[in-house]
Amino acid sequence: MKFIYLGIYALAVAATWKFSSEMTHALAASKDESQEALARFSVKEGAEATQGTEVTEVAEDSASVEEQTEEPAEEASEEAVGDSKPVAAIYRKPVVRHQAPLHDTMITPGNFTYLGAFRPPHHQARDTSFAYGGWALAYRPDGDASGADDGYPGSLYIVGHASQQMVAEISIPEPVNLAIRHADHLPVAKVVQDFQDVTDGILRQMTAGSSEPFMIGGMCVSQNQLHWTTYKFYNVENLDYPSHGRSGLQLQSSIAEGLWHLGPLGSSSPEWNSYKNAGYVLEIPESERHWFGGHSLMSGLQISTGLQASSQGPALYSYAPPEDGFPSNRSLSATPLAWYSMNDPLERHHPADRWSGAAWLTLGKKQAVIVVGRKSLGEFYYGEPRPGDCSEDKGYHGAPYEVEIAFYSPASLIHAANGKLPAMGLRPWLRWGGTSPGGGVKQYFFDTCHQYTGGVAYDRERNILYVAQVDAAKTSDNEWDVLPVIHAFRIEE
């Protein structure tokens, strides 16, 4: 298929931004003239992106930072929250606009407003629960149609307990930003559809009694179907498996289709191993799909339990879901957009990192593709846990950890899709971490040692981003089950 190419500026555009005091260097020169010519390019109305050199912060002089006014905490009235018992004296903080520079054409951390959080209920069915879950989320715009008119319509599909890999649909209560983060006082979602195996036994068949199970890597609602991925959690053999499937939105009655493989199955070429794309799933905006040959979805995977086959940093692949009835174990049309090899990992990559969710954000003419994950800040160590390590399992350790969001320019992904930039080693345009202006994402999360992020879901109509924090908190009425907490951010001018 012949692709429509974006125009590329013939000359590099000189850096015009004055970086903040935290920046230690300006944009580095490109390796050669062809790369230099691609250093700045536009998406549609001129959205700029930087390729080849990671921009760690946005220029101060392009910012228009709004002043924050401190408001006293409000005491909520006693009321039933979600399916929980009435809770008295919940102290709410105002929503928080993140104080960071803005950009004329790109979404930055300065466009994020933290709305608060909520949690799933303590609910058990089919020998599973929401405890230790949240590794995958998907937003359903027309879900929970009879729910409260609170400005948060729709629902979320969420993977429950990691051991069972069942999926339920929950409501979205109005998030609350608590003055003191305690799960007892969070709004509680209601169960809309109870736990079901959306893979119709495919996970069990793939696992086939092995002690190394297959897991759901990600989910996304698109074209009235629930698209999902699966991967083998512990894959030290670096084997390649079919990984993508889908099912209907009615969990109890739907029939799963798949599995399919992105690109050639059984290829010896490293970019086509499913361990680079069998995780998080996100939708490409309809207006942008022609740049990717009509592909409507993206997916990616980065995980350390199969290090040689996985990407050494966030990965992104575009793909086209097949027509109904497409046979399983077939290849789907797909294009690598970003991935990292063992020899060329993402800058500051650590094997204990775990990038777990992604979304294509839009805000008028501003855009960004983000990947959310847990970032290791400590030294490299592999083995049994030591005192101070967050995990009790043998593996890669690297405490302390923080939450990080990598921002990719849609323009650079479009150029990678059309062969104008290499997908291997494509750098993010910006990284939002703890040393960024205004502080990191971690300040909005519950304080845990491991800082696990889970699934990400996006309400594009209302510009609300949902990010699951896995193993976030216990409640006083259940000392055993550690629940996920779902954080909500509004993307706004």
WOGIFEN-V167212 format. One record per helix or strand of 2 or more residues. SS is the DSSP state (~ for helix, > for strand). FROM is the first residue (numbers start at 0). LEN is the number of residues. If there is no record, write none. Layout:
SS_FROM_LEN + SS_FROM_LEN
This chain:
~_32_5 + ~_59_3 + >_73_2 + >_90_2 + >_95_2 + ~_108_3 + >_111_8 + >_123_2 + >_127_2 + >_136_4 + >_154_5 + >_166_5 + ~_182_3 + >_186_2 + >_190_6 + ~_201_6 + >_213_9 + >_224_8 + >_243_4 + >_256_6 + ~_269_3 + ~_273_3 + >_280_3 + ~_285_7 + >_296_3 + >_315_4 + >_330_2 + >_333_6 + >_353_10 + >_365_11 + >_380_3 + >_394_3 + >_400_8 + ~_409_8 + >_429_3 + ~_440_4 + >_452_7 + >_463_12 + >_477_14
